[in-house]
């Protein structure tokens, strides 16, 4: 088996909260492939966790970055521009919706909660891509994370589903506009994953069990599944793949009816 070698490549991973984060799953594969990494986090609360995760990584750079603040985003890329000769990979693993927007009915979503979810979960990709554009090397890859609720109703996913729809639309437009420089932009759509973010979704445990019963492969998705797909999409092995939502969900998205076997 031929392994990917990304020695000398530079990758920025945004949104790692802990070792169960999907951003960390992708980062781990990039590390194993030899890439040099930098990370962003939001606030001191997450800094310590990220420092522990990256303690053994050579030349690793950490940045506090609130993606609702354009000045903070600019500061990250200004500093990277001074220390790196460009960016080869960017992982956008950022999403948030207020808990109350997930507890009730979608029709009762407040204007404030709707705007917050869309700004952090979808617009942040646009803001980050704009700031990163001058630093992207030829053939660079961008990966973000979405979910099937962008296309089909998943009760209680509510405004986050709308944010994921906007995120997927942004992937297509960014792929078109950044493609002239050879920069590729794709989204990974995984099945339900056991992450901190998932805990905020009412009924997640039942959703997780139902997914395993209904998916053609009869199993849930692992962090390694997501990590390896992320590595592929950020590497030269996917040189002609851009603007896509790539599923790694054990085939769940192909099902039109979910039967419960006795």
C-alpha positions, 0 to 999 in steps of 0.5 A: 500500500502506498501511503500519502506523504505530505512532508513539507505541506502546511495545514491549518485546522480550525475548530478542534475542541477535544480529541473527539472532534472531527477536526482532530480526526482529520488533523491526526491523519495529516500529522501521520502523513507528515504535514506541519500543522497550525490550529485555531481555538476560541477562548481560553477554555479550549486553549489548554485542551489543544495545548495538550493534544499538540504538545508533541508536534514540532513547529505547531502554531496555536491561535485564539480566533473568534470567527465572528471577528474579522480582525481576529481572522485577519490576525491569524493569516497575517501571522501564518503569512510571516512564518509559512510559505503558503497554505496547502490545506485548510480544515473548517470544523466550526459550527454552533447554534444556541441550545434553545434553537434546537430544543423547540420547533424550527418555526419558533427559531428567533431571528437572533438565534438564526443569524448566530447559527448561520454566521458561525456555521456557514459564513465563517467558511466564506470569511476564512476562505477570503482571508486565506486566499492570498496564502493558498498554494497551487493545488491547496485543498479546503474541507468543511463538515456538513450533515445530511439534514441539509437535504432531508428533515432530521427533527430537532436539527432545526436551524443547524440544518439550514446552516449546513444547507448554506454551508454546502452552497458556499462550498460550490461557489467557493470551489468555482471562484478559487478553482482558477488557482487550483484550490479545491473546496469540498465538504464531508457529510458524515453520519451521526458522530459522538462529539461534543456538538452532537450532545446538544441535539435532542434525541441524538442517542436514538438517532445514532442507534437508528442510523446503524439499523438503517444504513446499508453497511449496518454500522455507524461511522468512525472518526477514522473514516472521517479522518481518512476521507479528509486526508484524501480530499486535502491531498493530491490524490483528489486533484480533480475533486472540488465543489462536492459534498462527499458522503461517508455515512455507511450508505445511509443517504441512498435510502428512500425508506428505512425498514426495521428488521425483525 
